[in-house]
Amino acid sequence: MNADLLKQHLKREGATLVGIGDISEALSSEIMHLNRGIAIAVNRNLNRGTVEILSRLQGLAVAWLSVRGFRNLSIPPDSDRQKDKLITKLYKLFCHKTAATCSGLGWVGKNGLVINREYGSKLSWATVLTNAPLLPDRPIRESECGDCDLCVRHCPSGAVTGHHWSVREHGKKLVAYEKCAALKNVRQSIEGKPNCGFCVTVCPYSRNGKKKAANS
């Protein structure tokens, strides 16, 4: 089933990137029947306005799938993990990084974030899981950070370990989040969690895109 119509529909409505991933290998038994992940990204920092945009795009994807008779499950943006929502209980079963990498929209960088060749780590993500037999995009299974270690050297809390991400070695600890959370006097996210952002802004892909990053 060709997914181009869905991708074009979501991009016309404001999505920066849309990808389809075969997520079969990453699913737990509870959601094994939903083996396609629709990764949706917008080129905005994650804030309440961004959450509203992503939620609206998810709603459009759900409507597109539902009218065709397919099952679906929306995994909201990270900042929308409200404790009183049933979906909150499923966050540990699936993460946006999986859909993004399986759909070829990026890899997990040394900073622990999805890095896209054009937009770096500046994208905010949402995911819709479905049983629709959508033709998947080619996945990215290895880090493309290469020898670059700017995020390692510039992390003020020393939280970035410098390990390379790989689907084959997904258990590696890329970021010591307890060190990141302990950092004082940093910008706060909308959840009140520490978020200094150095690992995003220092990344050549975030600053320059794919063309200049290759020459950095």
N, C-alpha and C positions, 0 to 999 in steps of 0.2 A: 504493500500500500504506500503510494507516494505521499510524502509529507510536505511537499512544496506548497500546496495550497494553504495548509495550516501555518507554515513558516511565514509566508507572504502576508497572511491575514494579521498575524501578531506584530510583524514589523510595521505594517501600515498603521497599527494602533499604538505604536510607541516603543516596541521592543528593539533594543540595539542588536541583540543576537538571539537566535533560537536554534537549538540543536536537538537531535533525536538520538538517544543512546540505547543500546542493548544492555540492560542492567542485570541480566539474569544471574551473573556470577556474584553480585553484591546483595542479593535479596535474602531475607530471612523467611522462614516458613509462613509467617503471618501474611506476607504480601507477595508471595512467590508468583501469584497469578498476574501481577502487574509488571510485566517484564520489559516495558519500554519507559524510559524517562525523558520527558520533554523539559529540557533546560532552557530557562528564560532569563535573560540578563538585560539590565539597563545601565547605561553609562552615567551613573550618579552615585554619590555617597549614600550610604544606608541611613535614612532618616524617615520620619513619619510620612513625608510626602512620597518618598520612594516606595515605601511599603504599600501605600495606596495604589500607586501605578502598577506595581508587581501583582498585587491582589486582583486588580481589574484585568490584567493580562491573563492571569490564571483563570479567572472567571470566563473569559472569552474562549480559552482553550478547552475548558470543561464543557461549555455550551457546544462547541464544535464537535467534541467527542460524543457527548450525550445524544445529540440529535442523530448520530450515526449508530447509536446503540452500543457504544463501548463503555466499559467501566473505567473509573478514574479515581484518583486520590490526590488532592493538592497538599504539598508540603510548603507551608508559608515561609516567607523570608525569615532569617534568623531573629530579627528584632521583634517579630510578631509572635513569639512563643509565650502566649498568655497562659497562665496556670489553669484557668478555668475552661480551657478548650480541650476537647477530647483529642484533637490532633497532636497536642503536646506530648502525649504518651508514646507517640510513634516516632519522635525525633531520633531516638537512639537506633531505630531500625534503618534509617536512611538519611543521607546528608546531601546537600546540594553539590558538593565537590564531586561526588560519584557521577551524577547526571552530567555535569559539565565535562569531566574527563572522558566519560564513555561516549559522549556526543562529539568529541573532538574540538570543543571550544576552548580548551586550555589544559594546563597541567598544574599539579600542586607544587608551588615553588618552595624554596628553602624557607620562605617566610610563613609557610603553612596555609597560604591563600591560593585560590585559583589564579593563574597568570595566563592571560590571553595575549597572543602575539601582537595584536594591535592596540589593545586597551590596558595591558598590564593587569594590575590587581584592583583597578578602580571600578570594577563592575559590581553590581549588587544582583543577587540571584534568587530565583524561586524555581520550584520544580512541580511538575504534574506527572504522576505515575499513571499508566494506563495499560490495558490489555489489547489495545488497537495494534494490529500488525504493521506498524509504520516501518518503512525502510530506514534502518539506522545509519547514521553517519559513521565515518571511520574514527575509532577512538584514539586517544593519546594515552600511552601506557608508561611512558618514561618522562622524567623531568627534562626540560630544555634549558635549564638555567646554566648548564655548562660550568665553567670555572668561576663565574661571577659570584662574589661573596660580599657584595656591598651591604646587603641586609644583615649579614652576620656581623660585619665590622662596625656597622652604625647602630645596631640595636642598643639603646641605652641601658637595658636591663640584662644584656647578655643572654636573652631567652632563645635566640635563633641558633640552633645547634650546627647548621651547615650540612646536614645530611641531604642526600638526593632522594626525591620521591620516586617510587616505582610501584606499579601494580603488584609485581612479584614480591616486593618487600614492604607491604603496606603497614607493617607494624612499627617501622622506624619512628622515633620521636623527633619531629622536625622543630617543634617549638616547645620550650618549657613554659607553659602558660601560667604556672604559679609565679614565675619570676616576672612575667609581663604584668600580671594582676597586682604584684607587690609594688610596682613602680609608682612613685608619688608625683603629684603636680603634673598630671597629664590631662589631655583633653578627654572629656567624658562622652561615651556613647549615649544614645537615647535610653538605654537600659541602666545607665549609671555605672557601666563597667569601664575600666581603664582602656584607653585607645589612643596611643600617642601617634600612630600612623607613620613613623619613620620607615618601617619596612615596606610600606606602600610607595611613599614618595621617592625613596632612594632607588627603587627598582628602575633600570633603564627602560624596560618595557612600559612602565607606567608613565615615565617622563617623555619618551621619544617614539614609542611605537616600534613595530617590528623592523623597519628599515634602519633607523639609527641605533637600535639596540644591538644589532649585529656588528656595528662598528665601535661600540663603547668599550 
